[in-house]
Amino acid sequence: MISHVVLMKPRPDLPDAERTAFLDAFERAVGQIDTVRAVKIGRRIRHGAGYEPTAPDVDFVAAIDFDDLAGLQTYLQHAAHQELGARFGQAMSFAMVYDCELGGLEVLKTM
């Protein structure tokens, strides 16, 4: 499985209309692109862990799952994702994006 992991911090001055446009574009992309297998969205929690001060300052994470690299590439090249990317760039003050091939603990044996 391939996960497209996006760490996000929306602009603090993001107008409601732009926020809505971003959310609509996100829903269209994950709804229209048939290679998307799962979508998980989370809000960052802070609870005093030692790693928090050095972690990137983000508010949300999205993980979009695909069967394989071809599925991710189809998603990235789709017109609905192109619109999402444009809205994303306007809506975020900071972001980090990673594509990861996920498995079990056996992946660590390849370190």
PDB file as gemmi writes it, atoms N, CA and C in Angstrom:
CRYST1    1.000    1.000    1.000  90.00  90.00  90.00 P 1                      
ATOM      1  N   MET A   1       0.836  -1.171   0.000  1.00  0.00           N  
ATOM      2  CA  MET A   1       0.000   0.000   0.000  1.00  0.00           C  
ATOM      3  C   MET A   1       0.886   1.240   0.000  1.00  0.00           C  
ATOM      4  N   ILE A   2       0.423   2.271  -0.720  1.00  0.00           N  
ATOM      5  CA  ILE A   2       1.095   3.564  -0.761  1.00  0.00           C  
ATOM      6  C   ILE A   2       0.199   4.574  -0.057  1.00  0.00           C  
ATOM      7  N   SER A   3       0.788   5.355   0.848  1.00  0.00           N  
ATOM      8  CA  SER A   3       0.052   6.428   1.508  1.00  0.00           C  
ATOM      9  C   SER A   3       0.661   7.769   1.130  1.00  0.00           C  
ATOM     10  N   HIS A   4      -0.206   8.667   0.759  1.00  0.00           N  
ATOM     11  CA  HIS A   4       0.142  10.055   0.452  1.00  0.00           C  
ATOM     12  C   HIS A   4      -0.189  10.816   1.739  1.00  0.00           C  
ATOM     13  N   VAL A   5       0.843  11.226   2.478  1.00  0.00           N  
ATOM     14  CA  VAL A   5       0.674  11.814   3.801  1.00  0.00           C  
ATOM     15  C   VAL A   5       0.950  13.314   3.708  1.00  0.00           C  
ATOM     16  N   VAL A   6      -0.024  14.103   4.148  1.00  0.00           N  
ATOM     17  CA  VAL A   6       0.060  15.551   4.026  1.00  0.00           C  
ATOM     18  C   VAL A   6      -0.097  16.173   5.409  1.00  0.00           C  
ATOM     19  N   LEU A   7       0.914  16.902   5.853  1.00  0.00           N  
ATOM     20  CA  LEU A   7       0.866  17.658   7.102  1.00  0.00           C  
ATOM     21  C   LEU A   7       0.518  19.093   6.736  1.00  0.00           C  
ATOM     22  N   MET A   8      -0.489  19.665   7.401  1.00  0.00           N  
ATOM     23  CA  MET A   8      -1.027  20.960   6.963  1.00  0.00           C  
ATOM     24  C   MET A   8      -1.214  21.945   8.106  1.00  0.00           C  
ATOM     25  N   LYS A   9      -0.960  23.193   7.779  1.00  0.00           N  
ATOM     26  CA  LYS A   9      -1.297  24.310   8.674  1.00  0.00           C  
ATOM     27  C   LYS A   9      -2.018  25.346   7.816  1.00  0.00           C  
ATOM     28  N   PRO A  10      -3.346  25.451   7.968  1.00  0.00           N  
ATOM     29  CA  PRO A  10      -4.080  26.455   7.195  1.00  0.00           C  
ATOM     30  C   PRO A  10      -3.654  27.874   7.571  1.00  0.00           C  
ATOM     31  N   ARG A  11      -3.767  28.769   6.602  1.00  0.00           N  
ATOM     32  CA  ARG A  11      -3.493  30.186   6.877  1.00  0.00           C  
ATOM     33  C   ARG A  11      -4.430  30.676   7.971  1.00  0.00           C  
ATOM     34  N   PRO A  12      -3.941  31.430   8.938  1.00  0.00           N  
ATOM     35  CA  PRO A  12      -4.820  31.926  10.001  1.00  0.00           C  
ATOM     36  C   PRO A  12      -5.847  32.937   9.482  1.00  0.00           C  
ATOM     37  N   ASP A  13      -5.546  33.602   8.372  1.00  0.00           N  
ATOM     38  CA  ASP A  13      -6.458  34.601   7.808  1.00  0.00           C  
ATOM     39  C   ASP A  13      -7.274  34.039   6.641  1.00  0.00           C  
ATOM     40  N   LEU A  14      -7.384  32.725   6.548  1.00  0.00           N  
ATOM     41  CA  LEU A  14      -8.078  32.090   5.431  1.00  0.00           C  
ATOM     42  C   LEU A  14      -9.559  32.463   5.443  1.00  0.00           C  
ATOM     43  N   PRO A  15     -10.030  33.132   4.399  1.00  0.00           N  
ATOM     44  CA  PRO A  15     -11.453  33.495   4.349  1.00  0.00           C  
ATOM     45  C   PRO A  15     -12.334  32.245   4.237  1.00  0.00           C  
ATOM     46  N   ASP A  16     -13.542  32.346   4.753  1.00  0.00           N  
ATOM     47  CA  ASP A  16     -14.466  31.210   4.716  1.00  0.00           C  
ATOM     48  C   ASP A  16     -14.684  30.694   3.303  1.00  0.00           C  
ATOM     49  N   ALA A  17     -14.768  31.590   2.330  1.00  0.00           N  
ATOM     50  CA  ALA A  17     -15.002  31.171   0.944  1.00  0.00           C  
ATOM     51  C   ALA A  17     -13.841  30.316   0.420  1.00  0.00           C  
ATOM     52  N   GLU A  18     -12.612  30.694   0.760  1.00  0.00           N  
ATOM     53  CA  GLU A  18     -11.450  29.899   0.329  1.00  0.00           C  
ATOM     54  C   GLU A  18     -11.389  28.569   1.069  1.00  0.00           C  
ATOM     55  N   ARG A  19     -11.747  28.569   2.340  1.00  0.00           N  
ATOM     56  CA  ARG A  19     -11.784  27.337   3.120  1.00  0.00           C  
ATOM     57  C   ARG A  19     -12.800  26.366   2.493  1.00  0.00           C  
ATOM     58  N   THR A  20     -13.960  26.876   2.177  1.00  0.00           N  
ATOM     59  CA  THR A  20     -15.002  26.054   1.563  1.00  0.00           C  
ATOM     60  C   THR A  20     -14.557  25.544   0.199  1.00  0.00           C  
ATOM     61  N   ALA A  21     -13.922  26.391  -0.593  1.00  0.00           N  
ATOM     62  CA  ALA A  21     -13.437  25.980  -1.914  1.00  0.00           C  
ATOM     63  C   ALA A  21     -12.395  24.868  -1.792  1.00  0.00           C  
ATOM     64  N   PHE A  22     -11.502  24.987  -0.801  1.00  0.00           N  
ATOM     65  CA  PHE A  22     -10.499  23.943  -0.571  1.00  0.00           C  
ATOM     66  C   PHE A  22     -11.176  22.636  -0.177  1.00  0.00           C  
ATOM     67  N   LEU A  23     -12.084  22.692   0.773  1.00  0.00           N  
ATOM     68  CA  LEU A  23     -12.771  21.476   1.227  1.00  0.00           C  
ATOM     69  C   LEU A  23     -13.558  20.829   0.098  1.00  0.00           C  
ATOM     70  N   ASP A  24     -14.238  21.625  -0.706  1.00  0.00           N  
ATOM     71  CA  ASP A  24     -14.986  21.086  -1.841  1.00  0.00           C  
ATOM     72  C   ASP A  24     -14.055  20.410  -2.849  1.00  0.00           C  
ATOM     73  N   ALA A  25     -12.918  21.050  -3.125  1.00  0.00           N  
ATOM     74  CA  ALA A  25     -11.951  20.463  -4.061  1.00  0.00           C  
ATOM     75  C   ALA A  25     -11.385  19.156  -3.508  1.00  0.00           C  
ATOM     76  N   PHE A  26     -11.138  19.107  -2.213  1.00  0.00           N  
ATOM     77  CA  PHE A  26     -10.625  17.880  -1.588  1.00  0.00           C  
ATOM     78  C   PHE A  26     -11.654  16.759  -1.719  1.00  0.00           C  
ATOM     79  N   GLU A  27     -12.897  17.060  -1.395  1.00  0.00           N  
ATOM     80  CA  GLU A  27     -13.950  16.048  -1.493  1.00  0.00           C  
ATOM     81  C   GLU A  27     -14.122  15.560  -2.926  1.00  0.00           C  
ATOM     82  N   ARG A  28     -14.060  16.467  -3.898  1.00  0.00           N  
ATOM     83  CA  ARG A  28     -14.171  16.054  -5.304  1.00  0.00           C  
ATOM     84  C   ARG A  28     -13.019  15.138  -5.694  1.00  0.00           C  
ATOM     85  N   ALA A  29     -11.811  15.514  -5.315  1.00  0.00           N  
ATOM     86  CA  ALA A  29     -10.642  14.721  -5.705  1.00  0.00           C  
ATOM     87  C   ALA A  29     -10.730  13.304  -5.161  1.00  0.00           C  
ATOM     88  N   VAL A  30     -10.978  13.159  -3.879  1.00  0.00           N  
ATOM     89  CA  VAL A  30     -10.995  11.808  -3.306  1.00  0.00           C  
ATOM     90  C   VAL A  30     -12.250  11.042  -3.698  1.00  0.00           C  
ATOM     91  N   GLY A  31     -13.297  11.760  -4.098  1.00  0.00           N  
ATOM     92  CA  GLY A  31     -14.525  11.094  -4.525  1.00  0.00           C  
ATOM     93  C   GLY A  31     -14.519  10.690  -5.983  1.00  0.00           C  
ATOM     94  N   GLN A  32     -13.866  11.470  -6.827  1.00  0.00           N  
ATOM     95  CA  GLN A  32     -13.882  11.227  -8.266  1.00  0.00           C  
ATOM     96  C   GLN A  32     -12.755  10.323  -8.747  1.00  0.00           C  
ATOM     97  N   ILE A  33     -11.657  10.291  -8.029  1.00  0.00           N  
ATOM     98  CA  ILE A  33     -10.484   9.553  -8.510  1.00  0.00           C  
ATOM     99  C   ILE A  33     -10.564   8.131  -7.974  1.00  0.00           C  
ATOM    100  N   ASP A  34     -10.791   7.186  -8.870  1.00  0.00           N  
ATOM    101  CA  ASP A  34     -11.131   5.830  -8.436  1.00  0.00           C  
ATOM    102  C   ASP A  34      -9.963   5.017  -7.895  1.00  0.00           C  
ATOM    103  N   THR A  35      -8.744   5.544  -7.947  1.00  0.00           N  
ATOM    104  CA  THR A  35      -7.618   4.808  -7.358  1.00  0.00           C  
ATOM    105  C   THR A  35      -7.473   5.056  -5.859  1.00  0.00           C  
ATOM    106  N   VAL A  36      -8.232   6.018  -5.321  1.00  0.00           N  
ATOM    107  CA  VAL A  36      -8.198   6.297  -3.882  1.00  0.00           C  
ATOM    108  C   VAL A  36      -8.878   5.143  -3.152  1.00  0.00           C  
ATOM    109  N   ARG A  37      -8.176   4.537  -2.201  1.00  0.00           N  
ATOM    110  CA  ARG A  37      -8.721   3.405  -1.442  1.00  0.00           C  
ATOM    111  C   ARG A  37      -9.248   3.809  -0.069  1.00  0.00           C  
ATOM    112  N   ALA A  38      -8.615   4.773   0.564  1.00  0.00           N  
ATOM    113  CA  ALA A  38      -9.054   5.216   1.891  1.00  0.00           C  
ATOM    114  C   ALA A  38      -8.529   6.617   2.131  1.00  0.00           C  
ATOM    115  N   VAL A  39      -9.259   7.354   2.945  1.00  0.00           N  
ATOM    116  CA  VAL A  39      -8.853   8.708   3.332  1.00  0.00           C  
ATOM    117  C   VAL A  39      -9.037   8.824   4.830  1.00  0.00           C  
ATOM    118  N   LYS A  40      -7.986   9.291   5.497  1.00  0.00           N  
ATOM    119  CA  LYS A  40      -8.052   9.543   6.931  1.00  0.00           C  
ATOM    120  C   LYS A  40      -7.565  10.966   7.175  1.00  0.00           C  
ATOM    121  N   ILE A  41      -8.310  11.694   7.980  1.00  0.00           N  
ATOM    122  CA  ILE A  41      -7.951  13.066   8.326  1.00  0.00           C  
ATOM    123  C   ILE A  41      -7.875  13.157   9.837  1.00  0.00           C  
ATOM    124  N   GLY A  42      -6.876  13.846  10.340  1.00  0.00           N  
ATOM    125  CA  GLY A  42      -6.769  14.012  11.782  1.00  0.00           C  
ATOM    126  C   GLY A  42      -6.359  15.421  12.158  1.00  0.00           C  
ATOM    127  N   ARG A  43      -6.743  15.799  13.338  1.00  0.00           N  
ATOM    128  CA  ARG A  43      -6.317  17.075  13.921  1.00  0.00           C  
ATOM    129  C   ARG A  43      -5.210  16.765  14.924  1.00  0.00           C  
ATOM    130  N   ARG A  44      -4.146  17.509  14.854  1.00  0.00           N  
ATOM    131  CA  ARG A  44      -3.027  17.293  15.765  1.00  0.00           C  
ATOM    132  C   ARG A  44      -3.454  17.558  17.199  1.00  0.00           C  
ATOM    133  N   ILE A  45      -2.993  16.706  18.083  1.00  0.00           N  
ATOM    134  CA  ILE A  45      -3.209  16.932  19.512  1.00  0.00           C  
ATOM    135  C   ILE A  45      -1.854  17.187  20.161  1.00  0.00           C  
ATOM    136  N   ARG A  46      -1.866  18.022  21.143  1.00  0.00           N  
ATOM    137  CA  ARG A  46      -0.656  18.312  21.917  1.00  0.00           C  
ATOM    138  C   ARG A  46      -0.955  17.916  23.360  1.00  0.00           C  
ATOM    139  N   HIS A  47      -0.036  17.125  23.930  1.00  0.00           N  
ATOM    140  CA  HIS A  47      -0.286  16.603  25.277  1.00  0.00           C  
ATOM    141  C   HIS A  47       0.970  16.577  26.123  1.00  0.00           C  
ATOM    142  N   GLY A  48       1.989  17.336  25.703  1.00  0.00           N  
ATOM    143  CA  GLY A  48       3.184  17.464  26.518  1.00  0.00           C  
ATOM    144  C   GLY A  48       4.271  16.443  26.263  1.00  0.00           C  
ATOM    145  N   ALA A  49       4.166  15.684  25.185  1.00  0.00           N  
ATOM    146  CA  ALA A  49       5.205  14.692  24.868  1.00  0.00           C  
ATOM    147  C   ALA A  49       6.522  15.397  24.544  1.00  0.00           C  
ATOM    148  N   GLY A  50       7.617  14.737  24.839  1.00  0.00           N  
ATOM    149  CA  GLY A  50       8.939  15.325  24.657  1.00  0.00           C  
ATOM    150  C   GLY A  50       9.283  15.694  23.233  1.00  0.00           C  
ATOM    151  N   TYR A  51       8.688  15.042  22.252  1.00  0.00           N  
ATOM    152  CA  TYR A  51       8.998  15.314  20.851  1.00  0.00           C  
ATOM    153  C   TYR A  51       8.221  16.512  20.284  1.00  0.00           C  
ATOM    154  N   GLU A  52       7.225  16.984  20.991  1.00  0.00           N  
ATOM    155  CA  GLU A  52       6.385  18.048  20.452  1.00  0.00           C  
ATOM    156  C   GLU A  52       7.136  19.343  20.107  1.00  0.00           C  
ATOM    157  N   PRO A  53       8.092  19.803  20.936  1.00  0.00           N  
ATOM    158  CA  PRO A  53       8.760  21.068  20.603  1.00  0.00           C  
ATOM    159  C   PRO A  53       9.539  21.041  19.290  1.00  0.00           C  
ATOM    160  N   THR A  54       9.998  19.891  18.864  1.00  0.00           N  
ATOM    161  CA  THR A  54      10.789  19.827  17.632  1.00  0.00           C  
ATOM    162  C   THR A  54       9.982  19.370  16.420  1.00  0.00           C  
ATOM    163  N   ALA A  55       8.720  19.027  16.621  1.00  0.00           N  
ATOM    164  CA  ALA A  55       7.865  18.588  15.514  1.00  0.00           C  
ATOM    165  C   ALA A  55       7.425  19.795  14.691  1.00  0.00           C  
ATOM    166  N   PRO A  56       7.199  19.607  13.377  1.00  0.00           N  
ATOM    167  CA  PRO A  56       6.692  20.722  12.563  1.00  0.00           C  
ATOM    168  C   PRO A  56       5.386  21.261  13.128  1.00  0.00           C  
ATOM    169  N   ASP A  57       5.197  22.563  13.004  1.00  0.00           N  
ATOM    170  CA  ASP A  57       4.006  23.218  13.537  1.00  0.00           C  
ATOM    171  C   ASP A  57       2.858  23.077  12.538  1.00  0.00           C  
ATOM    172  N   VAL A  58       2.129  21.971  12.652  1.00  0.00           N  
ATOM    173  CA  VAL A  58       0.988  21.709  11.780  1.00  0.00           C  
ATOM    174  C   VAL A  58      -0.251  21.478  12.636  1.00  0.00           C  
ATOM    175  N   ASP A  59      -1.412  21.636  11.995  1.00  0.00           N  
ATOM    176  CA  ASP A  59      -2.674  21.451  12.703  1.00  0.00           C  
ATOM    177  C   ASP A  59      -3.419  20.192  12.274  1.00  0.00           C  
ATOM    178  N   PHE A  60      -3.200  19.757  11.025  1.00  0.00           N  
ATOM    179  CA  PHE A  60      -3.937  18.622  10.472  1.00  0.00           C  
ATOM    180  C   PHE A  60      -3.008  17.685   9.721  1.00  0.00           C  
ATOM    181  N   VAL A  61      -3.435  16.442   9.625  1.00  0.00           N  
ATOM    182  CA  VAL A  61      -2.761  15.468   8.781  1.00  0.00           C  
ATOM    183  C   VAL A  61      -3.820  14.765   7.948  1.00  0.00           C  
ATOM    184  N   ALA A  62      -3.476  14.496   6.703  1.00  0.00           N  
ATOM    185  CA  ALA A  62      -4.327  13.695   5.823  1.00  0.00           C  
ATOM    186  C   ALA A  62      -3.486  12.537   5.321  1.00  0.00           C  
ATOM    187  N   ALA A  63      -4.076  11.354   5.298  1.00  0.00           N  
ATOM    188  CA  ALA A  63      -3.427  10.179   4.716  1.00  0.00           C  
ATOM    189  C   ALA A  63      -4.385   9.606   3.688  1.00  0.00           C  
ATOM    190  N   ILE A  64      -3.934   9.580   2.444  1.00  0.00           N  
ATOM    191  CA  ILE A  64      -4.742   9.064   1.346  1.00  0.00           C  
ATOM    192  C   ILE A  64      -4.043   7.808   0.850  1.00  0.00           C  
ATOM    193  N   ASP A  65      -4.757   6.687   0.857  1.00  0.00           N  
ATOM    194  CA  ASP A  65      -4.163   5.387   0.549  1.00  0.00           C  
ATOM    195  C   ASP A  65      -4.499   4.922  -0.864  1.00  0.00           C  
ATOM    196  N   PHE A  66      -3.518   4.234  -1.465  1.00  0.00           N  
ATOM    197  CA  PHE A  66      -3.630   3.694  -2.815  1.00  0.00           C  
ATOM    198  C   PHE A  66      -3.086   2.271  -2.810  1.00  0.00           C  
ATOM    199  N   ASP A  67      -3.526   1.463  -3.755  1.00  0.00           N  
ATOM    200  CA  ASP A  67      -3.022   0.094  -3.854  1.00  0.00           C  
ATOM    201  C   ASP A  67      -1.542   0.061  -4.214  1.00  0.00           C  
ATOM    202  N   ASP A  68      -1.128   0.996  -5.072  1.00  0.00           N  
ATOM    203  CA  ASP A  68       0.231   0.947  -5.598  1.00  0.00           C  
ATOM    204  C   ASP A  68       0.656   2.328  -6.099  1.00  0.00           C  
ATOM    205  N   LEU A  69       1.891   2.412  -6.560  1.00  0.00           N  
ATOM    206  CA  LEU A  69       2.438   3.673  -7.040  1.00  0.00           C  
ATOM    207  C   LEU A  69       1.664   4.191  -8.248  1.00  0.00           C  
ATOM    208  N   ALA A  70       1.235   3.296  -9.116  1.00  0.00           N  
ATOM    209  CA  ALA A  70       0.454   3.716 -10.287  1.00  0.00           C  
ATOM    210  C   ALA A  70      -0.834   4.403  -9.855  1.00  0.00           C  
ATOM    211  N   GLY A  71      -1.475   3.911  -8.801  1.00  0.00           N  
ATOM    212  CA  GLY A  71      -2.685   4.541  -8.287  1.00  0.00           C  
ATOM    213  C   GLY A  71      -2.419   5.938  -7.766  1.00  0.00           C  
ATOM    214  N   LEU A  72      -1.311   6.122  -7.051  1.00  0.00           N  
ATOM    215  CA  LEU A  72      -0.929   7.448  -6.565  1.00  0.00           C  
ATOM    216  C   LEU A  72      -0.668   8.378  -7.741  1.00  0.00           C  
ATOM    217  N   GLN A  73       0.061   7.903  -8.734  1.00  0.00           N  
ATOM    218  CA  GLN A  73       0.385   8.747  -9.882  1.00  0.00           C  
ATOM    219  C   GLN A  73      -0.872   9.142 -10.655  1.00  0.00           C  
ATOM    220  N   THR A  74      -1.833   8.218 -10.774  1.00  0.00           N  
ATOM    221  CA  THR A  74      -3.109   8.546 -11.409  1.00  0.00           C  
ATOM    222  C   THR A  74      -3.792   9.672 -10.648  1.00  0.00           C  
ATOM    223  N   TYR A  75      -3.795   9.573  -9.327  1.00  0.00           N  
ATOM    224  CA  TYR A  75      -4.378  10.602  -8.469  1.00  0.00           C  
ATOM    225  C   TYR A  75      -3.690  11.951  -8.689  1.00  0.00           C  
ATOM    226  N   LEU A  76      -2.366  11.960  -8.664  1.00  0.00           N  
ATOM    227  CA  LEU A  76      -1.617  13.208  -8.773  1.00  0.00           C  
ATOM    228  C   LEU A  76      -1.806  13.883 -10.127  1.00  0.00           C  
ATOM    229  N   GLN A  77      -2.036  13.101 -11.172  1.00  0.00           N  
ATOM    230  CA  GLN A  77      -2.170  13.652 -12.522  1.00  0.00           C  
ATOM    231  C   GLN A  77      -3.607  13.982 -12.900  1.00  0.00           C  
ATOM    232  N   HIS A  78      -4.560  13.597 -12.089  1.00  0.00           N  
ATOM    233  CA  HIS A  78      -5.979  13.805 -12.385  1.00  0.00           C  
ATOM    234  C   HIS A  78      -6.338  15.293 -12.300  1.00  0.00           C  
ATOM    235  N   ALA A  79      -7.257  15.741 -13.157  1.00  0.00           N  
ATOM    236  CA  ALA A  79      -7.674  17.145 -13.161  1.00  0.00           C  
ATOM    237  C   ALA A  79      -8.239  17.576 -11.807  1.00  0.00           C  
ATOM    238  N   ALA A  80      -8.955  16.683 -11.125  1.00  0.00           N  
ATOM    239  CA  ALA A  80      -9.515  17.038  -9.815  1.00  0.00           C  
ATOM    240  C   ALA A  80      -8.402  17.293  -8.803  1.00  0.00           C  
ATOM    241  N   HIS A  81      -7.294  16.563  -8.916  1.00  0.00           N  
ATOM    242  CA  HIS A  81      -6.169  16.809  -8.013  1.00  0.00           C  
ATOM    243  C   HIS A  81      -5.456  18.102  -8.384  1.00  0.00           C  
ATOM    244  N   GLN A  82      -5.410  18.421  -9.656  1.00  0.00           N  
ATOM    245  CA  GLN A  82      -4.784  19.676 -10.071  1.00  0.00           C  
ATOM    246  C   GLN A  82      -5.518  20.864  -9.445  1.00  0.00           C  
ATOM    247  N   GLU A  83      -6.847  20.812  -9.439  1.00  0.00           N  
ATOM    248  CA  GLU A  83      -7.633  21.866  -8.786  1.00  0.00           C  
ATOM    249  C   GLU A  83      -7.347  21.887  -7.288  1.00  0.00           C  
ATOM    250  N   LEU A  84      -7.322  20.704  -6.673  1.00  0.00           N  
ATOM    251  CA  LEU A  84      -7.032  20.622  -5.243  1.00  0.00           C  
ATOM    252  C   LEU A  84      -5.668  21.221  -4.946  1.00  0.00           C  
ATOM    253  N   GLY A  85      -4.678  20.914  -5.753  1.00  0.00           N  
ATOM    254  CA  GLY A  85      -3.337  21.453  -5.537  1.00  0.00           C  
ATOM    255  C   GLY A  85      -3.311  22.972  -5.569  1.00  0.00           C  
ATOM    256  N   ALA A  86      -4.052  23.551  -6.492  1.00  0.00           N  
ATOM    257  CA  ALA A  86      -4.108  25.010  -6.581  1.00  0.00           C  
ATOM    258  C   ALA A  86      -4.767  25.595  -5.329  1.00  0.00           C  
ATOM    259  N   ARG A  87      -5.866  24.998  -4.905  1.00  0.00           N  
ATOM    260  CA  ARG A  87      -6.557  25.468  -3.693  1.00  0.00           C  
ATOM    261  C   ARG A  87      -5.687  25.264  -2.452  1.00  0.00           C  
ATOM    262  N   PHE A  88      -4.973  24.138  -2.415  1.00  0.00           N  
ATOM    263  CA  PHE A  88      -4.091  23.811  -1.307  1.00  0.00           C  
ATOM    264  C   PHE A  88      -3.033  24.905  -1.133  1.00  0.00           C  
ATOM    265  N   GLY A  89      -2.416  25.285  -2.245  1.00  0.00           N  
ATOM    266  CA  GLY A  89      -1.380  26.308  -2.198  1.00  0.00           C  
ATOM    267  C   GLY A  89      -1.879  27.639  -1.675  1.00  0.00           C  
ATOM    268  N   GLN A  90      -3.138  27.955  -1.954  1.00  0.00           N  
ATOM    269  CA  GLN A  90      -3.731  29.201  -1.491  1.00  0.00           C  
ATOM    270  C   GLN A  90      -4.143  29.133  -0.020  1.00  0.00           C  
ATOM    271  N   ALA A  91      -4.527  27.939   0.435  1.00  0.00           N  
ATOM    272  CA  ALA A  91      -5.123  27.800   1.767  1.00  0.00           C  
ATOM    273  C   ALA A  91      -4.117  27.566   2.889  1.00  0.00           C  
ATOM    274  N   MET A  92      -2.937  27.064   2.569  1.00  0.00           N  
ATOM    275  CA  MET A  92      -2.002  26.652   3.613  1.00  0.00           C  
ATOM    276  C   MET A  92      -0.896  27.669   3.840  1.00  0.00           C  
ATOM    277  N   SER A  93      -0.550  27.855   5.106  1.00  0.00           N  
ATOM    278  CA  SER A  93       0.620  28.675   5.431  1.00  0.00           C  
ATOM    279  C   SER A  93       1.872  27.810   5.502  1.00  0.00           C  
ATOM    280  N   PHE A  94       1.678  26.505   5.726  1.00  0.00           N  
ATOM    281  CA  PHE A  94       2.800  25.567   5.811  1.00  0.00           C  
ATOM    282  C   PHE A  94       2.266  24.181   5.502  1.00  0.00           C  
ATOM    283  N   ALA A  95       3.066  23.392   4.809  1.00  0.00           N  
ATOM    284  CA  ALA A  95       2.680  22.009   4.533  1.00  0.00           C  
ATOM    285  C   ALA A  95       3.918  21.175   4.254  1.00  0.00           C  
ATOM    286  N   MET A  96       3.789  19.894   4.528  1.00  0.00           N  
ATOM    287  CA  MET A  96       4.804  18.900   4.174  1.00  0.00           C  
ATOM    288  C   MET A  96       4.048  17.711   3.585  1.00  0.00           C  
ATOM    289  N   VAL A  97       4.589  17.142   2.509  1.00  0.00           N  
ATOM    290  CA  VAL A  97       3.931  16.023   1.844  1.00  0.00           C  
ATOM    291  C   VAL A  97       4.945  14.905   1.674  1.00  0.00           C  
ATOM    292  N   TYR A  98       4.524  13.697   2.024  1.00  0.00           N  
ATOM    293  CA  TYR A  98       5.369  12.515   1.902  1.00  0.00           C  
ATOM    294  C   TYR A  98       4.559  11.399   1.259  1.00  0.00           C  
ATOM    295  N   ASP A  99       5.212  10.627   0.407  1.00  0.00           N  
ATOM    296  CA  ASP A  99       4.610   9.423  -0.141  1.00  0.00           C  
ATOM    297  C   ASP A  99       5.380   8.243   0.434  1.00  0.00           C  
ATOM    298  N   CYS A 100       4.651   7.296   1.016  1.00  0.00           N  
ATOM    299  CA  CYS A 100       5.280   6.201   1.750  1.00  0.00           C  
ATOM    300  C   CYS A 100       4.693   4.866   1.328  1.00  0.00           C  
ATOM    301  N   GLU A 101       5.564   3.885   1.189  1.00  0.00           N  
ATOM    302  CA  GLU A 101       5.109   2.512   0.992  1.00  0.00           C  
ATOM    303  C   GLU A 101       5.030   1.887   2.379  1.00  0.00           C  
ATOM    304  N   LEU A 102       3.834   1.494   2.768  1.00  0.00           N  
ATOM    305  CA  LEU A 102       3.616   1.014   4.129  1.00  0.00           C  
ATOM    306  C   LEU A 102       3.478  -0.497   4.176  1.00  0.00           C  
ATOM    307  N   GLY A 103       3.917  -1.044   5.287  1.00  0.00           N  
ATOM    308  CA  GLY A 103       3.788  -2.466   5.560  1.00  0.00           C  
ATOM    309  C   GLY A 103       3.798  -2.652   7.064  1.00  0.00           C  
ATOM    310  N   GLY A 104       4.310  -3.777   7.509  1.00  0.00           N  
ATOM    311  CA  GLY A 104       4.395  -4.065   8.936  1.00  0.00           C  
ATOM    312  C   GLY A 104       5.794  -3.806   9.456  1.00  0.00           C  
ATOM    313  N   LEU A 105       6.071  -4.373  10.615  1.00  0.00           N  
ATOM    314  CA  LEU A 105       7.389  -4.184  11.241  1.00  0.00           C  
ATOM    315  C   LEU A 105       8.540  -4.681  10.375  1.00  0.00           C  
ATOM    316  N   GLU A 106       8.254  -5.563   9.445  1.00  0.00           N  
ATOM    317  CA  GLU A 106       9.309  -6.105   8.593  1.00  0.00           C  
ATOM    318  C   GLU A 106       9.990  -5.015   7.765  1.00  0.00           C  
ATOM    319  N   VAL A 107       9.316  -3.899   7.552  1.00  0.00           N  
ATOM    320  CA  VAL A 107       9.910  -2.803   6.781  1.00  0.00           C  
ATOM    321  C   VAL A 107      11.155  -2.289   7.480  1.00  0.00           C  
ATOM    322  N   LEU A 108      11.170  -2.285   8.812  1.00  0.00           N  
ATOM    323  CA  LEU A 108      12.336  -1.799   9.549  1.00  0.00           C  
ATOM    324  C   LEU A 108      13.570  -2.658   9.297  1.00  0.00           C  
ATOM    325  N   LYS A 109      13.386  -3.899   8.918  1.00  0.00           N  
ATOM    326  CA  LYS A 109      14.528  -4.765   8.632  1.00  0.00           C  
ATOM    327  C   LYS A 109      15.298  -4.326   7.402  1.00  0.00           C  
ATOM    328  N   THR A 110      14.723  -3.426   6.616  1.00  0.00           N  
ATOM    329  CA  THR A 110      15.410  -2.937   5.419  1.00  0.00           C  
ATOM    330  C   THR A 110      16.258  -1.704   5.715  1.00  0.00           C  
ATOM    331  N   MET A 111      16.305  -1.272   6.990  1.00  0.00           N  
ATOM    332  CA  MET A 111      17.079  -0.078   7.356  1.00  0.00           C  
ATOM    333  C   MET A 111      18.544  -0.322   7.155  1.00  0.00           C  
TER     334      MET A 111                                                      
END                                                                             
